[in-house]
Amino acid sequence: MNKLLLLILLMGFGALAIMFDWFGSRGWLDEKMNEAQSVVDQVQQTGDDLKDSLQTLKNLKEGNE
């Protein structure tokens, strides 16, 4: 129970810090969100490349049969 209360308090403090821009938290959050978006873009590109490769292999297999 105490751990849950501590977690809730920390989340509340974090939300207040972002709302009122304490400790430059908005800039930090914006930076981390941009990094996260970059990771998501890389994962999407990798998935698209893999999907295209699998489709090419499937087409080659169907063409040989």
A tleap script that builds the chain and sets N, CA, C and O, in Angstrom:
source leaprc.protein.ff14SB
mol = sequence {
  NMET ASN LYS LEU LEU LEU LEU ILE LEU LEU
  MET GLY PHE GLY ALA LEU ALA ILE MET PHE
  ASP TRP PHE GLY SER ARG GLY TRP LEU ASP
  GLU LYS MET ASN GLU ALA GLN SER VAL VAL
  ASP GLN VAL GLN GLN THR GLY ASP ASP LEU
  LYS ASP SER LEU GLN THR LEU LYS ASN LEU
  LYS GLU GLY ASN CGLU
}
set mol.1.N position { 0.828 -1.195 0.000 }
set mol.1.CA position { 0.000 0.000 0.000 }
set mol.1.C position { 0.872 1.258 0.000 }
set mol.1.O position { 0.584 2.227 -0.701 }
set mol.2.N position { 1.948 1.223 0.804 }
set mol.2.CA position { 2.830 2.383 0.877 }
set mol.2.C position { 3.524 2.637 -0.456 }
set mol.2.O position { 3.735 3.788 -0.841 }
set mol.3.N position { 3.880 1.561 -1.164 }
set mol.3.CA position { 4.542 1.715 -2.459 }
set mol.3.C position { 3.590 2.336 -3.471 }
set mol.3.O position { 3.988 3.172 -4.283 }
set mol.4.N position { 2.342 1.923 -3.416 }
set mol.4.CA position { 1.337 2.481 -4.318 }
set mol.4.C position { 1.131 3.968 -4.040 }
set mol.4.O position { 1.042 4.770 -4.970 }
set mol.5.N position { 1.056 4.331 -2.779 }
set mol.5.CA position { 0.895 5.729 -2.400 }
set mol.5.C position { 2.094 6.555 -2.867 }
set mol.5.O position { 1.926 7.662 -3.379 }
set mol.6.N position { 3.291 6.023 -2.693 }
set mol.6.CA position { 4.498 6.716 -3.139 }
set mol.6.C position { 4.484 6.902 -4.654 }
set mol.6.O position { 4.840 7.969 -5.155 }
set mol.7.N position { 4.077 5.874 -5.375 }
set mol.7.CA position { 3.996 5.962 -6.832 }
set mol.7.C position { 2.992 7.030 -7.266 }
set mol.7.O position { 3.266 7.808 -8.180 }
set mol.8.N position { 1.850 7.067 -6.622 }
set mol.8.CA position { 0.829 8.065 -6.944 }
set mol.8.C position { 1.338 9.471 -6.647 }
set mol.8.O position { 1.120 10.390 -7.437 }
set mol.9.N position { 2.012 9.643 -5.517 }
set mol.9.CA position { 2.561 10.954 -5.176 }
set mol.9.C position { 3.629 11.399 -6.172 }
set mol.9.O position { 3.668 12.566 -6.561 }
set mol.10.N position { 4.487 10.482 -6.580 }
set mol.10.CA position { 5.521 10.817 -7.560 }
set mol.10.C position { 4.910 11.197 -8.905 }
set mol.10.O position { 5.360 12.143 -9.551 }
set mol.11.N position { 3.893 10.466 -9.319 }
set mol.11.CA position { 3.225 10.790 -10.581 }
set mol.11.C position { 2.540 12.154 -10.489 }
set mol.11.O position { 2.573 12.936 -11.440 }
set mol.12.N position { 1.927 12.431 -9.357 }
set mol.12.CA position { 1.288 13.733 -9.153 }
set mol.12.C position { 2.305 14.861 -9.170 }
set mol.12.O position { 2.065 15.909 -9.770 }
set mol.13.N position { 3.438 14.650 -8.515 }
set mol.13.CA position { 4.494 15.660 -8.516 }
set mol.13.C position { 5.027 15.876 -9.925 }
set mol.13.O position { 5.281 17.010 -10.331 }
set mol.14.N position { 5.197 14.785 -10.672 }
set mol.14.CA position { 5.663 14.902 -12.056 }
set mol.14.C position { 4.683 15.685 -12.908 }
set mol.14.O position { 5.089 16.514 -13.723 }
set mol.15.N position { 3.404 15.429 -12.727 }
set mol.15.CA position { 2.384 16.157 -13.492 }
set mol.15.C position { 2.399 17.640 -13.142 }
set mol.15.O position { 2.288 18.492 -14.023 }
set mol.16.N position { 2.536 17.947 -11.854 }
set mol.16.CA position { 2.606 19.353 -11.446 }
set mol.16.C position { 3.861 20.025 -11.983 }
set mol.16.O position { 3.823 21.185 -12.394 }
set mol.17.N position { 4.970 19.298 -11.980 }
set mol.17.CA position { 6.231 19.856 -12.484 }
set mol.17.C position { 6.107 20.213 -13.958 }
set mol.17.O position { 6.625 21.240 -14.398 }
set mol.18.N position { 5.428 19.376 -14.713 }
set mol.18.CA position { 5.244 19.663 -16.141 }
set mol.18.C position { 4.247 20.804 -16.328 }
set mol.18.O position { 4.463 21.687 -17.158 }
set mol.19.N position { 3.160 20.790 -15.563 }
set mol.19.CA position { 2.143 21.836 -15.687 }
set mol.19.C position { 2.715 23.221 -15.416 }
set mol.19.O position { 2.407 24.176 -16.128 }
set mol.20.N position { 3.550 23.325 -14.385 }
set mol.20.CA position { 4.074 24.628 -13.980 }
set mol.20.C position { 5.518 24.845 -14.424 }
set mol.20.O position { 6.148 25.826 -14.029 }
set mol.21.N position { 6.040 23.941 -15.238 }
set mol.21.CA position { 7.397 24.010 -15.792 }
set mol.21.C position { 8.453 24.172 -14.702 }
set mol.21.O position { 9.371 24.983 -14.825 }
set mol.22.N position { 8.309 23.392 -13.638 }
set mol.22.CA position { 9.329 23.388 -12.600 }
set mol.22.C position { 10.545 22.642 -13.121 }
set mol.22.O position { 10.407 21.643 -13.827 }
set mol.23.N position { 11.722 23.114 -12.784 }
set mol.23.CA position { 13.002 22.459 -13.098 }
set mol.23.C position { 13.228 22.307 -14.599 }
set mol.23.O position { 14.010 21.448 -15.007 }
set mol.24.N position { 12.574 23.105 -15.429 }
set mol.24.CA position { 12.738 22.978 -16.877 }
set mol.24.C position { 12.187 21.668 -17.404 }
set mol.24.O position { 12.683 21.128 -18.393 }
set mol.25.N position { 11.167 21.162 -16.744 }
set mol.25.CA position { 10.646 19.835 -17.079 }
set mol.25.C position { 9.976 19.780 -18.450 }
set mol.25.O position { 9.966 18.724 -19.083 }
set mol.26.N position { 9.425 20.877 -18.914 }
set mol.26.CA position { 8.782 20.851 -20.236 }
set mol.26.C position { 9.804 20.631 -21.334 }
set mol.26.O position { 9.569 19.861 -22.266 }
set mol.27.N position { 10.943 21.309 -21.223 }
set mol.27.CA position { 12.000 21.119 -22.217 }
set mol.27.C position { 12.516 19.693 -22.208 }
set mol.27.O position { 12.753 19.102 -23.261 }
set mol.28.N position { 12.689 19.140 -21.007 }
set mol.28.CA position { 13.160 17.760 -20.870 }
set mol.28.C position { 12.144 16.797 -21.478 }
set mol.28.O position { 12.511 15.872 -22.203 }
set mol.29.N position { 10.872 17.020 -21.179 }
set mol.29.CA position { 9.823 16.145 -21.704 }
set mol.29.C position { 9.741 16.243 -23.222 }
set mol.29.O position { 9.578 15.231 -23.903 }
set mol.30.N position { 9.852 17.448 -23.748 }
set mol.30.CA position { 9.813 17.634 -25.201 }
set mol.30.C position { 10.973 16.896 -25.861 }
set mol.30.O position { 10.800 16.261 -26.901 }
set mol.31.N position { 12.151 16.981 -25.256 }
set mol.31.CA position { 13.325 16.278 -25.790 }
set mol.31.C position { 13.107 14.765 -25.792 }
set mol.31.O position { 13.406 14.091 -26.777 }
set mol.32.N position { 12.589 14.243 -24.695 }
set mol.32.CA position { 12.361 12.792 -24.593 }
set mol.32.C position { 11.262 12.336 -25.547 }
set mol.32.O position { 11.340 11.240 -26.103 }
set mol.33.N position { 10.244 13.164 -25.741 }
set mol.33.CA position { 9.180 12.806 -26.678 }
set mol.33.C position { 9.715 12.759 -28.106 }
set mol.33.O position { 9.319 11.895 -28.889 }
set mol.34.N position { 10.609 13.681 -28.446 }
set mol.34.CA position { 11.218 13.661 -29.780 }
set mol.34.C position { 12.071 12.411 -29.966 }
set mol.34.O position { 12.065 11.807 -31.039 }
set mol.35.N position { 12.807 12.020 -28.918 }
set mol.35.CA position { 13.601 10.795 -28.996 }
set mol.35.C position { 12.700 9.578 -29.162 }
set mol.35.O position { 13.003 8.676 -29.943 }
set mol.36.N position { 11.593 9.554 -28.427 }
set mol.36.CA position { 10.659 8.435 -28.530 }
set mol.36.C position { 10.042 8.378 -29.925 }
set mol.36.O position { 9.869 7.294 -30.482 }
set mol.37.N position { 9.711 9.530 -30.486 }
set mol.37.CA position { 9.147 9.560 -31.836 }
set mol.37.C position { 10.156 9.047 -32.848 }
set mol.37.O position { 9.791 8.366 -33.807 }
set mol.38.N position { 11.424 9.372 -32.636 }
set mol.38.CA position { 12.480 8.889 -33.524 }
set mol.38.C position { 12.568 7.365 -33.478 }
set mol.38.O position { 12.731 6.713 -34.509 }
set mol.39.N position { 12.458 6.809 -32.281 }
set mol.39.CA position { 12.496 5.349 -32.134 }
set mol.39.C position { 11.295 4.717 -32.822 }
set mol.39.O position { 11.434 3.704 -33.508 }
set mol.40.N position { 10.122 5.303 -32.646 }
set mol.40.CA position { 8.910 4.782 -33.284 }
set mol.40.C position { 9.055 4.823 -34.803 }
set mol.40.O position { 8.678 3.873 -35.489 }
set mol.41.N position { 9.599 5.918 -35.328 }
set mol.41.CA position { 9.802 6.023 -36.777 }
set mol.41.C position { 10.755 4.947 -37.282 }
set mol.41.O position { 10.526 4.368 -38.344 }
set mol.42.N position { 11.822 4.671 -36.532 }
set mol.42.CA position { 12.779 3.637 -36.936 }
set mol.42.C position { 12.137 2.254 -36.919 }
set mol.42.O position { 12.366 1.446 -37.819 }
set mol.43.N position { 11.335 1.988 -35.893 }
set mol.43.CA position { 10.654 0.695 -35.803 }
set mol.43.C position { 9.660 0.545 -36.954 }
set mol.43.O position { 9.555 -0.532 -37.541 }
set mol.44.N position { 8.935 1.602 -37.278 }
set mol.44.CA position { 7.997 1.547 -38.398 }
set mol.44.C position { 8.731 1.285 -39.707 }
set mol.44.O position { 8.274 0.485 -40.523 }
set mol.45.N position { 9.861 1.947 -39.914 }
set mol.45.CA position { 10.631 1.754 -41.139 }
set mol.45.C position { 11.146 0.321 -41.227 }
set mol.45.O position { 11.109 -0.294 -42.292 }
set mol.46.N position { 11.626 -0.208 -40.100 }
set mol.46.CA position { 12.109 -1.591 -40.077 }
set mol.46.C position { 10.975 -2.558 -40.388 }
set mol.46.O position { 11.159 -3.509 -41.148 }
set mol.47.N position { 9.806 -2.320 -39.805 }
set mol.47.CA position { 8.653 -3.172 -40.077 }
set mol.47.C position { 8.231 -3.119 -41.532 }
set mol.47.O position { 7.910 -4.148 -42.127 }
set mol.48.N position { 8.230 -1.930 -42.107 }
set mol.48.CA position { 7.872 -1.792 -43.525 }
set mol.48.C position { 8.881 -2.512 -44.415 }
set mol.48.O position { 8.503 -3.183 -45.375 }
set mol.49.N position { 10.171 -2.369 -44.090 }
set mol.49.CA position { 11.206 -3.051 -44.872 }
set mol.49.C position { 11.065 -4.567 -44.777 }
set mol.49.O position { 11.206 -5.273 -45.776 }
set mol.50.N position { 10.786 -5.063 -43.572 }
set mol.50.CA position { 10.611 -6.502 -43.376 }
set mol.50.C position { 9.388 -6.999 -44.135 }
set mol.50.O position { 9.431 -8.058 -44.762 }
set mol.51.N position { 8.301 -6.238 -44.081 }
set mol.51.CA position { 7.083 -6.620 -44.801 }
set mol.51.C position { 7.342 -6.680 -46.303 }
set mol.51.O position { 6.891 -7.605 -46.979 }
set mol.52.N position { 8.063 -5.697 -46.821 }
set mol.52.CA position { 8.391 -5.692 -48.249 }
set mol.52.C position { 9.270 -6.881 -48.621 }
set mol.52.O position { 9.079 -7.490 -49.674 }
set mol.53.N position { 10.230 -7.212 -47.762 }
set mol.53.CA position { 11.110 -8.355 -48.030 }
set mol.53.C position { 10.325 -9.659 -48.039 }
set mol.53.O position { 10.529 -10.511 -48.904 }
set mol.54.N position { 9.424 -9.810 -47.071 }
set mol.54.CA position { 8.606 -11.023 -47.018 }
set mol.54.C position { 7.691 -11.118 -48.234 }
set mol.54.O position { 7.482 -12.207 -48.769 }
set mol.55.N position { 7.149 -9.998 -48.668 }
set mol.55.CA position { 6.292 -10.002 -49.853 }
set mol.55.C position { 7.096 -10.386 -51.091 }
set mol.55.O position { 6.609 -11.127 -51.944 }
set mol.56.N position { 8.321 -9.886 -51.190 }
set mol.56.CA position { 9.188 -10.235 -52.318 }
set mol.56.C position { 9.494 -11.726 -52.319 }
set mol.56.O position { 9.444 -12.373 -53.365 }
set mol.57.N position { 9.813 -12.275 -51.141 }
set mol.57.CA position { 10.081 -13.712 -51.046 }
set mol.57.C position { 8.851 -14.528 -51.419 }
set mol.57.O position { 8.959 -15.547 -52.101 }
set mol.58.N position { 7.685 -14.080 -50.975 }
set mol.58.CA position { 6.443 -14.783 -51.300 }
set mol.58.C position { 6.204 -14.757 -52.808 }
set mol.58.O position { 5.822 -15.768 -53.398 }
set mol.59.N position { 6.428 -13.605 -53.425 }
set mol.59.CA position { 6.237 -13.487 -54.873 }
set mol.59.C position { 7.221 -14.367 -55.632 }
set mol.59.O position { 6.858 -14.978 -56.636 }
set mol.60.N position { 8.462 -14.436 -55.162 }
set mol.60.CA position { 9.456 -15.293 -55.809 }
set mol.60.C position { 9.072 -16.762 -55.691 }
set mol.60.O position { 9.212 -17.528 -56.644 }
set mol.61.N position { 8.583 -17.148 -54.508 }
set mol.61.CA position { 8.179 -18.533 -54.288 }
set mol.61.C position { 6.998 -18.889 -55.191 }
set mol.61.O position { 6.982 -19.965 -55.789 }
set mol.62.N position { 6.018 -18.005 -55.294 }
set mol.62.CA position { 4.855 -18.260 -56.142 }
set mol.62.C position { 5.249 -18.294 -57.611 }
set mol.62.O position { 4.645 -19.028 -58.394 }
set mol.63.N position { 6.236 -17.525 -57.991 }
set mol.63.CA position { 6.680 -17.506 -59.373 }
set mol.63.C position { 7.423 -18.767 -59.761 }
set mol.63.O position { 7.413 -19.142 -60.933 }
set mol.64.N position { 8.066 -19.434 -58.816 }
set mol.64.CA position { 8.830 -20.654 -59.080 }
set mol.64.C position { 7.951 -21.891 -59.097 }
set mol.64.O position { 8.376 -22.936 -59.588 }
set mol.65.N position { 6.750 -21.801 -58.578 }
set mol.65.CA position { 5.891 -22.986 -58.516 }
set mol.65.C position { 4.995 -23.085 -59.715 }
set mol.65.O position { 4.207 -24.025 -59.821 }
savepdb mol mol.pdb
quit
